[in-house]
Amino acid sequence: MKPFYYGGDYNPDQWSEEIIEEDMKLFKEAGVNIVTLPVFSWAKFQSDETSYHFQWFDKIIDRITDAGLSICFATSTAVQPAWMSRKYPNILPVDFQGNRRKFGGRVKFCPNSKEYNKFSTKLVEQLVERYGDNKNIKFWHIGNEYDNWCYCEKCENDFKLFLKKRYKTVDNLNRAWYTSFWGHTLYSWDDIVAPSGLTEMWNDNGRIRTTFQSISLDYARFMSESIFNCYKAEYDIIKKAYPNIPITTNFMGFFKPINYFKWAPYIDIISWDSYPGVNDPAYLTSMRHDLMRSLKKDRPFLLMEQTPSQTNWSQFNSQKRPGDMALQSFQAVAHGSDSVMFFQLRRSIGACEKFHSGLIDHVGHGNTRVFKECAELGKLLNNIGDSITGTIQKNDVAILFDWENWWALEYSSGPSTQLEYLKEMEKYYYALFKSSIGVDFITPDSKLGEYKTIIAPTLYLLSNENALNIITYVKEGGTLLTTFQSGIVDESDTVHPGGYPGPLRKLLGIWVEETDSLPMGVYNSAIPVDPSFKKEVKCDLIFDVIHLEGAKVLAKYGSDYYQNTPVITENRFGSGRALYVGSSLEQDGIDNVVELSIGLKKHVFNIPSNVEYSKREDENKELHFFLNHTGEHRHITWDQVNYIDLTSQKNVNGFIELEPKGIKILLRNKNEF
């Protein structure tokens, strides 16, 4: 991808021709080279079943083209027109409590609605026919931030078809769902109902609970697939007409309802919307970027949206302080983005996003702090972007992340409602982040052999097939680090017989007899047994009672009736090894076991704390990114090797200084090694 794309979401249907003309000048001044439009214009395009109105948009496209701006062309299908919802109320989704919505909001349509599918695909056909040959269209952008679960009768009927395809017979379904429990045996496909607040599920202080996890798990699979089919219907139309133009939709990081890994093969270039909370530590944003990059790790992604300053939906919508916007922008770039794009380019004057910041503020000119900072960033990206585009990350450490495991683990009735998949994963990611170790996110069915170490926290749901994939990986020389609540159930959320951790028992060389759970704030401790585990640390929440079956003990419990029994173990298996952590360790303990799993690595650079490091490369060059997340000066040193500092275009050798919130990018050509 060239050039490096800088711009964002533009809504010209909200503005007069005079304002649009002024915007073109301001875009040029800020270095903008791409606009995303028209994301929410379906109502203006189509006033009834057969009437389409494109003349107003023709003028805008001509003006955008005359200005030399590239276009990320959005299909406008995120909000159906009001007349459509009124005439075809079955388009509107039914919520968790069985209530059908009325018209309002956005992405509020049933993903299985035939009427929605008919009208959305017809609109896309019209847009492709009318605008598809515009040479300035660099990407097609389908929908917007899909999140539209539904529990209507149509979804329930389609759910039955999904289950017939998956299980073939009702007997197979009964076995998978374990319906002999509580007398829930089903006699025919007609007995199946969508799991919701009317049936097996309820909301427990913000966490959705269910009495039949397997039913709810299958509905999550079904709904993720149903929403994908909305996207895919539009994708097929565009791809048939213009097979060489990349197609995307904007993802939302660790968004629980949708399995993005399942979508990724049909997303030509991953894009996502990054809105870190004001108190989010830098590593959480880094982690989200790495997940998005990992969906297609052989190519860059797009930062489709971020805010130039403040958002509008939080309790406290804090401004980005001077330097924050550039720092967060380059954090995305450091982790693989070939764009920096904003929502929004001009701040709306009405409705809920009128106080969500824009490149151009309500005052309407460029004499604002935010605009000036954006213009400065645009100038820098214009100067250095061609050196960045197309480079990728190459990592030998991976974290195993599985959306279906996320659903199953947090649907589980026990051992604790306080156990959260992401919370445990964040600890392990943070240990890698602090050590400046790049990481990919992979799935249990990925090709694992390219990684030296794989970390798999709370891998609760694990099929026998995926377990074999992991076992083979370790046997052939890989290192696995996994934890409590791993290998417990199969893909139907049925417990693996033969004792915990199920199919991983021989690999790990342990048997977990039982699992204790204690309230938050009640601690045990992990006490070193082997010198490789350096110091005593606290542990809480979950406590596995472990018996050795070949593994060696690295640390033992310090108290309770399981005092002196193993809490951390290591087992040699084939040419590799597998480590197991039986409790939720405090961060120092996590840091220690991560170091044990990857080994001590001497970094090329001496990197102080709170400076983020990331590396991108291609066959010709390496790019080393340093981001100072502190308000103080920081120094980076290394052995005497020459690099080019892209931010200043100067040669540097052995030393650079980072200003508070400063950014440095060092380039070195590989033919110089």
N, C-alpha and C positions, 0 to 999 in steps of 0.2 A: 504494500500500500504506500503510495506516494501521491501527494505530499502528506505530511503530518496534518491531521484534521483538527481545526480549532473553530468552534462555533457553538451551536446549540439549537434549542427548540424555539421556533419562531411562529407566532400566531397572527399572520397578517390579516386574517378575517376580522380581527378586533380593531383594526386601525384604518384611518383614512389614507388616501393616496399621498397626501402631503407628508404625513408621518412616515409612511413607508419610504418615501423618497429621502427623508432625513435619516432614516435608519440605515439606508444603503451607505451613506457617507460615514456614519458612525461605525458601521461594521468594518469598513475599510480602515478607518483610523485605529480600530482595536485589533486589526490583524485577522478578523474573522474570514474563514474561507469556506465554511459549510454551514448550511441551515437545515434543520429537520422540520418538515412541514408536509401536509396539513394534518396534524395528529387528531384533532377533534372537529372536523368540518363536515361530517356526514350530513348533519341537519341542513347545512347550507347547500350541499351538493344535491340532495334529494328531498323534495317537498311532498311527494306522494309515491305511490307504487311505481309509476311510470315516468315521472317528470324529473329530469336531471338538469342541473344548472352549473355549467363549467365556465361560462364566459368571464365571470369575476375572477376566477382563479387563473385563467389564461393570461390575464394582464399581470398578475403577480409573478407567474412563472417567467414571463417575458422580462419583467424587471429584474428578477433574481438572476436570470441568465445574462442579461446585459451587464449586470454588475460583476460578472465573472465568478459567481459563487457556486460551489458544488452543492448538490441537493441530496439529502437523505429523505427519500420520498415515503411518507407515511400513508398507510391505506385508510386512515380515518375511521376504522371499524371498532374503536374502543367504546363508543357511545352511539347507540342506535337513536334515530330521530324519535321525538315524542309521538308523532302520528303512528309510528310503527308499534310502539308499546300499547297505545290505546286500541288500535285495530286488532292486534294480535297479542293479547295479554299473556299467552303461554310462552312468549319470548322472555318474560320476566321471571327471575329465579325464585325458588321457594327456599326459605332459610332453615336453619337447624331446628327451629321450633315449629316448622310446618306452615309459616306465614308467607304468602306470596307478596313479593315486593310490589310497590307502585313505581312509576317512572321517576328517576332521579339518580344522582350520583354518577358513577362511571364504571365501566366493565360490569354492568349489572344486567346480564343476560344469561339465560340457560345455555350452557355449552353444547347441549344436545338438541337445541331447538331447530327444527327443520326450517322454520320461517327465518330465523336469524341466519342460518347457513345460506338459504336462498338469496336473501337480500345482500348479505355481506359479500358473497362471491360475485354477484352481479355488479356491485359497485366496483370491485377490484378489476373485473373485466373491462369496465368502462374506463377506469383510470389508466390501465395498462395500454389500452387501445389509443387513448388520447395523448398520453404523455410519455409513454414508454421509450420512444426513440430520442428523447431529449438527452444529449450527450453529457449534460451536467449531472445527471442522476448517477451517483456513485454507489448508493445502497438503496434497497427497499426496506422499509420499516413496517412490520405488520403489527397491528393492534397497539396496545400499550399496557405494560405492567399487568398481565393476566393474573386474575385472582378469583375467578367467578365459579365457586362451588355452588351446587344446587341439589335439592332433595325433592324435586317435583315428580309427578307420575311418569313423565317421559324418561327422566333419568333413572327412575326405579325399573322401568321396563328394559331400558338399555343395559342397566346393571345386570339383569338376568341373562341377557345375551352375552355379555362379557364373561359371566360365570360359566355359561354353557361351553363357551370356547375354551376356557381355562381348565374346567374340571370334567367335561364330557358327560358325566352322569351325576344324578342327585346323590347316589351312594358315595361317590368320590367327594362330593361337596360336604356331606355330613361328616365324613372322616376328617377332612381338612379343617372344618370349623368346630369339630369336637362337640357336635350338637347333642350328644347323649347327656351332656351336662345340663342340669336343670330341665330335662325333658324337652329340649328344643328341636328334636328330630324333625326334619322337613320331609314331606311326602312327595312333593312335586316342585317344579320351578315356580309355580304360582304362589307357593308359600313364602317366597323370598320377599322381604321388604328392605328398603334402604335404611341403613342404621342412622339414627338421628336422635334428637332430643325427645322424639315421640316413641322411640323403641328401646334400644339397648344402651343409649349414651346419655350423659349429663355433663353439665359444666360445674366443676368443683373448684371454686375460687380462681377462675381463669384457666384452669387446665381441663381439657376434655377427657373424660373418663368413659369407660365402656365395660360392659359385663362380658362381651364376646369380642376379644381383641382381633381374632382372625376375620370376623365379619367387617369390622371397622377398617382393618388393614387392607382388605380387598377393595373396600369402597374408596379408600385413599388412592390405591392404584388406578381404579376405574376413573375417578374424577380427574386425576392428573392426565390420564390418557385422553379423556373426553375434551379437556381444555386444549390439549395439544392438537386434537383433530380440527378445532376451529382455526388454529394457526396454519395447520398443514393444508387445509382446503384453499387458503389464500396463497400459500407458498407454491402449490402446484400450478396455479394459474400464472403466476409471475415467472416461475422457472421455465415453464413451457415456452413462453414468449421471449424471454430474455435470460437464457441459461448462464450467461457469463457475468451477470450483475449480482453481487452478493446480497443475500437476504438475511435480515436479522429481526429480532424483537428484543425489547429491553427487559432484562432480568433484574432480580432484586436481591442478589447475594444469597445468604442462607435463609431462603424463603420456604418455610416448612411445607405448605400445601402442594407444591409442584416439584416433581423429580426432574430437575434440569438435566441430569445426565442422560435421561431417556430422550429429551428433546434435542440434545446437542448435535446428533448426526444431521439434522435438518436445519441447523442454524449455521449459515455459511461463515459468519463472523460473529462471535459472541459479543454482545453489548450489555451493559448494565448500568444501573442508577445508584450512585454512591452518596449516601447522606448520613455520615457518621454523627452520632449524638455529641453534644457539646462536651460531655464528660467521657466519651469513649477514648480509651488509650489507643495510641498509634497502632499497636500490634493487632487490634481487632479489625481496623480498616485494612491493614495489610493482609490479614487472614481472608477477608472477603474478596479482595482482589485476587488472591492466589486461587481461591475456589473457582472464581469466574474464568481466570486464565486456564485453569486445569481442564475445563470442559472441552477445550481444543488446544492442548498444550503445544501443538506444532505450529501455531501462528499467533500473532498478536490479537488483542481484543480491543473494543471501543469503550471508553468512558463516555456513555451516552448522555448521562445527566449528573451534574452536581450543582450546588448552589453557589453563585458568586459570593454571597455573604450569609444571610440568614434564611431559615426556612419559615414556615407559617403554622406548623401543626403541633409543635411542642408546647409544654407548659411555659417554658421560657425560651423564646426564640432569639438566642444570642447571636450577635454579629460575629463574623470571622474577623479577628484582629489583623492588623497589617502583617502580611507575610503568611497568614494561615492558608489563604486560597492558593497561592503558588505552591506552598509546601504540600498541601493535599493533592494538588494537580500532579506534581511530580512524583508523589507516592504511587499514584495510579500508573504513571509512565514507567517508573522503576519496576513495577510488577508486571508489565507487559502491554500496557495500553499504547496504541498508536493514535490516540485522539485525546483531546481535552474539550469537553462540550458541557454546556450549561443548560439547566432549566432555571430561568428563562432569559431570552435575549432582550426582550422589553417587558418591564414589569406591568402586569395587568392592572386595570384601574377598578375592577369590580370582582365580586365573588370571593371564594375562599383563598385564592392565591394572590390577592392584591398586595399582601404584605410579604409574599415570598420574593426575595430579591431577584433582580435582573441585571444584566450587563448595563442596560439603559434604565435609569430610575424614573420615577414619576416626574421629576423635574424636566426630563426630556433632552438633556444635553450630556456632553462628555466630561464636564467639569465636576466630577465626583470622585471620591477616594476609590470606590469600587471600580468604576470605569477605568481610572488611571492604572490601577493595579492589573486589571485584565488586559489593558493595552500593552503594558510592559511585558506581561507574560506572553501575549501574542507575538510581540516582536522577537522575544527570545526563542520561542518555538519555531518561528519562521526561519531563524538563523541556524538552528541546530537540528530541526526535526528530521531532515533527510539523513542525518547520521544515525538516527534512532530507528526509523521505520523498518519493519521487517525482522528486527532482531527478536530473539526469544530467550526464555530461561531454559537451562538444562540442569536438572537436579538429580541427585542420587538418593535423596531421602523423600519419602512419601507418607502422608497420613491417609489412612483408609477411611473414607466417608461414604455412608450409604443412606440415602433418603428413606428407604423402606425400613432400615434398622432404626432410624430416628422415629418414624411413626410407631413402630412396634414397641420400642423401648418405653416411650412415653405414654402409650396406651396401656402398658402393662399394669396389672393390679398388684404392685409390690416390686421390689422390696421397700421402696420409698417414693413418695410423690415428689420428694425434693431432688431426686436424681434426674439431672438434665444432660442430655447428650452433648450439646454444644459447650456447656460449662466444663465438662471433663476434657473435651477436645481442646478448648481454649488454653488450658494449662500446658498441654503438651506442645501446642503451637508456640506459645509464649517462650518456652524453653529454647526452641529452635530459633525464634526471632532474636532473642537476647544473644545467642551465639552466632548471629549473622549467617545462619544456614538456610539456604533456599529450600523450599518444599513444594511438592505437587500434592494435589488431592486426587485419589484414585478410588475405584470401586472394587468390591471383592472379586469380580470377574475380570479385572484388568490383567494385562500382561505384566507380571510382577518382576520378572527377571532383570529389568534394567535398573532396579533400585538396590542399593546396598542394605538399606534399613527401611522397614515399614512399621509405622506406629498405628495401632488399631484400638483406640480406647472404646470400652463398653460395646464390643461387637456382639450384641445380644442375639440378633437374628442372623443365622448363618446356615445356608443350605449345605448339604453334604458335598455337592459339586464345588461350591466356592471354598468350602473347608479343604477339599483336596487340592485346590489351586494354591492355597496358602501353605499347606503341608509340603507340597512339591517345591514351592519357592524356598522354604527353609532347608529342606533336604538337599537342595542343590547349592546351598551356600549363603542364602540370605539370612538376615537377622530380623526377627519379629519381636515387637514390644506390644503386649496387649494387657488387658486389665480385667478386674472383676466384671461380672455380668457379660461375659463373652462366651459364645458357643452354646448358649442356653437353649434356644428354640430354632426350629427349622423355618422354611419360608412361609409356612402356614401358622406360625406362632404356636406350634406344638412342641413341647419339651422333648429334646433328644433323650432317648432312654440310655441307661448305662452310666449315669452320673455326670456331674458337671466337671469340666466345661465341654461336655458332649464330644463332638468329633475332633476337638483340639486337645483332648485329655492326654493322649499318647505323645503328641508333639510337645506339650508343655511339661510333661513328666510329673503331673500332679493330679490329685482328686480333691475337689472342693465338696466337703461333706454337707455343709450348710452355710447360710449367709445371714449375718446379723446386720441390723440397721438400727441406729440410735439417733436421737434428735440432734439437730444442728446445735453446735456448741458443746457437745459431749465428745471428748477426744480420747483416742488411744494413742499409741506411738509406734513408730517403726524404728527398731534398735539394730544397729549394724551387727552382722555376724561375719560377713566377708569384708575384708578391708576395702574392696572396691566400692562398697556403699559407705560413704564418708562420715555421716553423722546422724544422730538421732533426730527424727522429725515427727511432727504431729500427723495424725491421720483421723479421718472422721467419716460419717455418713454410712458407709458400707464396709463390712468386715467379713471377708471370706475365711472360713475355717478350713485350712488346707492340710492335706496329707501328701507326703512326698512319694512319688513313683518314679524316681530316677533323677529328678531335678535337685540342684543344690540350693541351699538357703543363702540369700544375700542379706535379709533382714527379718527380724522376728517381732511379734507383738510384745508390747511392754506391760500390758495389764489385762484384766478381765479373765474369765475362765480359760480363754485360749492364749493366755500369756505364754511366751516362749515358743509358740508355734509359728510356722512360716507366714510372712506377709508379702515378701518379695522373693521370687525364685528365678533361677536360670537353668535352662536345660539344653544340653548339646544334642542335636538331632541331625543325623546325616552329616553334611558338611557345614551346616549352619547352626544357629542357636535361637532359642525362644525365651524371652523374659516375660514374667507375669507379675502384676502388681495387684494385690488382693484387697486394697483399701484406697480411699480417696486421699492422697497425700497432699500436704501443703507444698507450696511451690518449690522450696529448696529440695524436697525429696523428688519431685518431678524432674527438676533440673539434673539431679544426680542420675536417675535411671535413664533419662534421655542421653546423657553423656555416656553411660555404660552401653547403650544400644548402638550409638554411632561411633564410639571411640573418640579419643582426643584428636582434634584436628587443629593444626597450626594455620591460622588465617594469613593470607598474603598481607593484609593491612592490620594495623593496630587501631582498633575501633573502640572509642570510649562509650560508656553507657549512654543510653537515650539517643544514640545516633543510629539510624536505620541504614542497613546496607542491603543492596540488591544488585544482581548482575544479569545483564542481557548480552547476547552474542549472536553472531552468525558465522559463516565460514571464513570471513575475512577479519573480523574485529571483535573486541570485547568492550563493553561499556560497564563501568562501575559507578553505581549511584550511592551517594551519601546524603542523608536527610537528617538535619539537626532538629530534633523535636523539643529542644530546650530553649530557654531564654538567655543562654550563656554561650560564649565562644567555645568551640571544640576544635581539637587538632587531630588530624589523621596522619600517621607516619607509616612508612614502609621501607624496605630495602631499596637501594639506589636503582630504580628502574624509571625510565621516562614515560610519562603519559601526556596526553593533551587534555587540558581542562576545557571542556566544551563551553562552559558558562563564561569563560574569559578568553578562549582561543589562545591560551598561553601554554607553553611547555612547563611541566612541573616534575620535580624529581625528589621523592622521599618525604615530602611534607606539603600539606594543605591546611588552611584554616577555614573553619565553617563559622560564619556569623550566626547569631541567634536566629532560629528558623531558617537557616541557610541551606543551600542546595549546591552540591558539586557533582559533576559527571565527568569521570575520567575515561578517556578513550585510548586504546592501544591496538594497533594493527597486529594481527597474528603473525604476519611474515617477519615481524621484528623479534619474535621469541627466540 
